[in-house]
Amino acid sequence: MNRILKSMGKAYYKALGYYPGSIGGLKFKLDPYHIGFWRNVEKGRWEPHTFKILSELIGSDTIYCDLGAWIGPTVLYAARKCREVVCFEPDPVAFRYLYWNIELNGLSNIRAFNGALADCNAILKMSSLGKCLGDSMTSLLAADKGGNGIDVITMTWEKFIELSHIDKIDFIKIDIEGGEFQLLPAMKKYLVSYKPVIYLSIHPFYLDPAIRREKKRQILELMKIYGKCLDMNLVRLDIDSLISSDSYGNSFLFLD
C-alpha cells in the first residue's frame, strides 16, 4: 500500500510539474524527479553543515560561485540570499535539472554554465565515478569510465573571470569530485589577490593510492595563503596537523 501511495504521489507531482519543498527553511518549487532527495534536504539530512555555513557567511551583497552545482540545492538557497550566483555543472543530465529548478523559481540572479573549470581551456572527457551521469559523481578523473565518457568544455579560472567581467567573487564553493587538484593551483594568483571565502571538499580517495597523501599535502599547503581553516562545524583547525593526518576526504572552510 505504501509503495502504491508513493507512486501516486510521484505521479501527482510530475503532473503538477514540480514538487513543493523547502531548502534551509526557504520554500521552493523543485523538480519532481528527485523527490526523495528533496525530502532529505527538507528534513536536514543532506549536508546541514553546508546550509549553516552559507546562512552565516553570505548576504545580500555577496557574489557567490558554486563549482559542482549538480541539480541546484545550494545554488537555489544561495540565490535567495545573495546578490548574484554563478554556477558550473558539466554533467549534461544534472544540468538539465539544475536549469529546470532555476526556471521553476524564476531566479534571475543566477548565471548557470554547462561546463567545467579546470587548469586548461580545452574539450576533455569525463564520466561518472559512480553509476551513471546525473548521479552527482561526474568527474574529470573518470575520463571515459566504461566507455561512457562525454565531451566537456573546460576553461581556466583566469579566462572565466576575463569573460564574465566579474570584479570580485566573495564566496566560492568547490565540490568537483577530484578536479580540485588541478583547478586550485591554477587559481592561486586570484586567491592571493582577492581572498574569497573558499568552502572546499577534497576527494583524494578518488586518486591512485600512491599519490593521495602528496596531492592532499599540495592542496593544503597552497591553502595556507588563508589565515583561518575551519571544519564543517566552524571549529578552527591547524593545517599542518591536517597534512600529517591519515584522514583523506573532508570539507573545509578557508577565510582570511
Secondary structure as a PSIPRED ss2 file (coil, helix, strand):
# PSIPRED VFORMAT (PSIPRED V4.0)

   1 M C   1.000  0.000  0.000
   2 N H   0.000  1.000  0.000
   3 R H   0.000  1.000  0.000
   4 I H   0.000  1.000  0.000
   5 L H   0.000  1.000  0.000
   6 K H   0.000  1.000  0.000
   7 S H   0.000  1.000  0.000
   8 M H   0.000  1.000  0.000
   9 G H   0.000  1.000  0.000
  10 K H   0.000  1.000  0.000
  11 A H   0.000  1.000  0.000
  12 Y H   0.000  1.000  0.000
  13 Y H   0.000  1.000  0.000
  14 K H   0.000  1.000  0.000
  15 A H   0.000  1.000  0.000
  16 L H   0.000  1.000  0.000
  17 G C   1.000  0.000  0.000
  18 Y C   1.000  0.000  0.000
  19 Y E   0.000  0.000  1.000
  20 P E   0.000  0.000  1.000
  21 G E   0.000  0.000  1.000
  22 S E   0.000  0.000  1.000
  23 I E   0.000  0.000  1.000
  24 G C   1.000  0.000  0.000
  25 G C   1.000  0.000  0.000
  26 L E   0.000  0.000  1.000
  27 K E   0.000  0.000  1.000
  28 F E   0.000  0.000  1.000
  29 K E   0.000  0.000  1.000
  30 L E   0.000  0.000  1.000
  31 D C   1.000  0.000  0.000
  32 P C   1.000  0.000  0.000
  33 Y C   1.000  0.000  0.000
  34 H C   1.000  0.000  0.000
  35 I H   0.000  1.000  0.000
  36 G H   0.000  1.000  0.000
  37 F H   0.000  1.000  0.000
  38 W H   0.000  1.000  0.000
  39 R H   0.000  1.000  0.000
  40 N H   0.000  1.000  0.000
  41 V H   0.000  1.000  0.000
  42 E H   0.000  1.000  0.000
  43 K C   1.000  0.000  0.000
  44 G C   1.000  0.000  0.000
  45 R C   1.000  0.000  0.000
  46 W C   1.000  0.000  0.000
  47 E C   1.000  0.000  0.000
  48 P H   0.000  1.000  0.000
  49 H H   0.000  1.000  0.000
  50 T H   0.000  1.000  0.000
  51 F H   0.000  1.000  0.000
  52 K H   0.000  1.000  0.000
  53 I H   0.000  1.000  0.000
  54 L H   0.000  1.000  0.000
  55 S H   0.000  1.000  0.000
  56 E H   0.000  1.000  0.000
  57 L H   0.000  1.000  0.000
  58 I C   1.000  0.000  0.000
  59 G C   1.000  0.000  0.000
  60 S C   1.000  0.000  0.000
  61 D C   1.000  0.000  0.000
  62 T C   1.000  0.000  0.000
  63 I E   0.000  0.000  1.000
  64 Y E   0.000  0.000  1.000
  65 C E   0.000  0.000  1.000
  66 D E   0.000  0.000  1.000
  67 L E   0.000  0.000  1.000
  68 G C   1.000  0.000  0.000
  69 A C   1.000  0.000  0.000
  70 W C   1.000  0.000  0.000
  71 I C   1.000  0.000  0.000
  72 G C   1.000  0.000  0.000
  73 P H   0.000  1.000  0.000
  74 T H   0.000  1.000  0.000
  75 V H   0.000  1.000  0.000
  76 L H   0.000  1.000  0.000
  77 Y H   0.000  1.000  0.000
  78 A H   0.000  1.000  0.000
  79 A H   0.000  1.000  0.000
  80 R H   0.000  1.000  0.000
  81 K H   0.000  1.000  0.000
  82 C C   1.000  0.000  0.000
  83 R C   1.000  0.000  0.000
  84 E E   0.000  0.000  1.000
  85 V E   0.000  0.000  1.000
  86 V E   0.000  0.000  1.000
  87 C E   0.000  0.000  1.000
  88 F E   0.000  0.000  1.000
  89 E C   1.000  0.000  0.000
  90 P C   1.000  0.000  0.000
  91 D C   1.000  0.000  0.000
  92 P H   0.000  1.000  0.000
  93 V H   0.000  1.000  0.000
  94 A H   0.000  1.000  0.000
  95 F H   0.000  1.000  0.000
  96 R H   0.000  1.000  0.000
  97 Y H   0.000  1.000  0.000
  98 L H   0.000  1.000  0.000
  99 Y H   0.000  1.000  0.000
 100 W H   0.000  1.000  0.000
 101 N H   0.000  1.000  0.000
 102 I H   0.000  1.000  0.000
 103 E H   0.000  1.000  0.000
 104 L H   0.000  1.000  0.000
 105 N C   1.000  0.000  0.000
 106 G C   1.000  0.000  0.000
 107 L C   1.000  0.000  0.000
 108 S C   1.000  0.000  0.000
 109 N C   1.000  0.000  0.000
 110 I E   0.000  0.000  1.000
 111 R E   0.000  0.000  1.000
 112 A E   0.000  0.000  1.000
 113 F E   0.000  0.000  1.000
 114 N C   1.000  0.000  0.000
 115 G C   1.000  0.000  0.000
 116 A E   0.000  0.000  1.000
 117 L E   0.000  0.000  1.000
 118 A E   0.000  0.000  1.000
 119 D C   1.000  0.000  0.000
 120 C C   1.000  0.000  0.000
 121 N C   1.000  0.000  0.000
 122 A E   0.000  0.000  1.000
 123 I E   0.000  0.000  1.000
 124 L E   0.000  0.000  1.000
 125 K E   0.000  0.000  1.000
 126 M E   0.000  0.000  1.000
 127 S E   0.000  0.000  1.000
 128 S E   0.000  0.000  1.000
 129 L C   1.000  0.000  0.000
 130 G C   1.000  0.000  0.000
 131 K C   1.000  0.000  0.000
 132 C C   1.000  0.000  0.000
 133 L C   1.000  0.000  0.000
 134 G C   1.000  0.000  0.000
 135 D C   1.000  0.000  0.000
 136 S C   1.000  0.000  0.000
 137 M C   1.000  0.000  0.000
 138 T E   0.000  0.000  1.000
 139 S E   0.000  0.000  1.000
 140 L C   1.000  0.000  0.000
 141 L C   1.000  0.000  0.000
 142 A C   1.000  0.000  0.000
 143 A C   1.000  0.000  0.000
 144 D C   1.000  0.000  0.000
 145 K H   0.000  1.000  0.000
 146 G H   0.000  1.000  0.000
 147 G H   0.000  1.000  0.000
 148 N C   1.000  0.000  0.000
 149 G C   1.000  0.000  0.000
 150 I E   0.000  0.000  1.000
 151 D E   0.000  0.000  1.000
 152 V E   0.000  0.000  1.000
 153 I E   0.000  0.000  1.000
 154 T E   0.000  0.000  1.000
 155 M E   0.000  0.000  1.000
 156 T E   0.000  0.000  1.000
 157 W H   0.000  1.000  0.000
 158 E H   0.000  1.000  0.000
 159 K H   0.000  1.000  0.000
 160 F H   0.000  1.000  0.000
 161 I H   0.000  1.000  0.000
 162 E H   0.000  1.000  0.000
 163 L H   0.000  1.000  0.000
 164 S H   0.000  1.000  0.000
 165 H C   1.000  0.000  0.000
 166 I C   1.000  0.000  0.000
 167 D C   1.000  0.000  0.000
 168 K C   1.000  0.000  0.000
 169 I C   1.000  0.000  0.000
 170 D C   1.000  0.000  0.000
 171 F E   0.000  0.000  1.000
 172 I E   0.000  0.000  1.000
 173 K E   0.000  0.000  1.000
 174 I E   0.000  0.000  1.000
 175 D C   1.000  0.000  0.000
 176 I C   1.000  0.000  0.000
 177 E C   1.000  0.000  0.000
 178 G C   1.000  0.000  0.000
 179 G C   1.000  0.000  0.000
 180 E H   0.000  1.000  0.000
 181 F H   0.000  1.000  0.000
 182 Q H   0.000  1.000  0.000
 183 L H   0.000  1.000  0.000
 184 L H   0.000  1.000  0.000
 185 P H   0.000  1.000  0.000
 186 A H   0.000  1.000  0.000
 187 M H   0.000  1.000  0.000
 188 K H   0.000  1.000  0.000
 189 K H   0.000  1.000  0.000
 190 Y H   0.000  1.000  0.000
 191 L H   0.000  1.000  0.000
 192 V H   0.000  1.000  0.000
 193 S H   0.000  1.000  0.000
 194 Y H   0.000  1.000  0.000
 195 K C   1.000  0.000  0.000
 196 P C   1.000  0.000  0.000
 197 V E   0.000  0.000  1.000
 198 I E   0.000  0.000  1.000
 199 Y E   0.000  0.000  1.000
 200 L E   0.000  0.000  1.000
 201 S E   0.000  0.000  1.000
 202 I E   0.000  0.000  1.000
 203 H C   1.000  0.000  0.000
 204 P H   0.000  1.000  0.000
 205 F H   0.000  1.000  0.000
 206 Y H   0.000  1.000  0.000
 207 L C   1.000  0.000  0.000
 208 D C   1.000  0.000  0.000
 209 P C   1.000  0.000  0.000
 210 A C   1.000  0.000  0.000
 211 I C   1.000  0.000  0.000
 212 R H   0.000  1.000  0.000
 213 R H   0.000  1.000  0.000
 214 E H   0.000  1.000  0.000
 215 K H   0.000  1.000  0.000
 216 K H   0.000  1.000  0.000
 217 R H   0.000  1.000  0.000
 218 Q H   0.000  1.000  0.000
 219 I H   0.000  1.000  0.000
 220 L H   0.000  1.000  0.000
 221 E H   0.000  1.000  0.000
 222 L H   0.000  1.000  0.000
 223 M H   0.000  1.000  0.000
 224 K H   0.000  1.000  0.000
 225 I H   0.000  1.000  0.000
 226 Y C   1.000  0.000  0.000
 227 G C   1.000  0.000  0.000
 228 K E   0.000  0.000  1.000
 229 C E   0.000  0.000  1.000
 230 L E   0.000  0.000  1.000
 231 D C   1.000  0.000  0.000
 232 M C   1.000  0.000  0.000
 233 N C   1.000  0.000  0.000
 234 L C   1.000  0.000  0.000
 235 V C   1.000  0.000  0.000
 236 R E   0.000  0.000  1.000
 237 L C   1.000  0.000  0.000
 238 D C   1.000  0.000  0.000
 239 I H   0.000  1.000  0.000
 240 D H   0.000  1.000  0.000
 241 S H   0.000  1.000  0.000
 242 L H   0.000  1.000  0.000
 243 I H   0.000  1.000  0.000
 244 S H   0.000  1.000  0.000
 245 S C   1.000  0.000  0.000
 246 D C   1.000  0.000  0.000
 247 S C   1.000  0.000  0.000
 248 Y C   1.000  0.000  0.000
 249 G C   1.000  0.000  0.000
 250 N E   0.000  0.000  1.000
 251 S E   0.000  0.000  1.000
 252 F E   0.000  0.000  1.000
 253 L E   0.000  0.000  1.000
 254 F E   0.000  0.000  1.000
 255 L E   0.000  0.000  1.000
 256 D C   1.000  0.000  0.000
